[in-house]
Amino acid sequence: LASSKGAHAALWIYGPNPIFTGVARLEEVSASVQNTALEQALKKTEISQAVAEKNLAFAQDLVAKYSSKMKTGNTRLSLVEAQIEKQIHQVNSVEDNIVDKVCSSTVPNIPVIL
């Protein structure tokens, strides 16, 4: 037994341990896959950000157009309302003139039968 112990003690292996080389290779592959997935996620994020910025600009343009159209619509509505009020006033004044003329004219006395 003493001779076998001495023989094993003198044996040295230089370089990586073949038992752990598979684990190191697996870690390298895992890191590579993680890096690739991370790169793809970042690309998607950049694309998503570009799409979001484009959508934001489009929405802001729509809001500006909507605001402009609302302002124009409100202006037109107020003009139409003013014209309607003017026409109502004219019709009322014409009716008042007609009523005044009818009331002021001499109407023969017609007996009213009750």
Protein Blocks (a to p, Z undefined) as FASTA:
>chain_A
ZZmmmmmmmpccedjdfklmmmmmmmmmmmmmmmmmmmmmmmmmmmmmmmmmmmmmmmmm
mmmmmmmmmmmmmmmmmmmmmmmmmmmmmmmmmmmmmmmmmmmpccddddddZZ
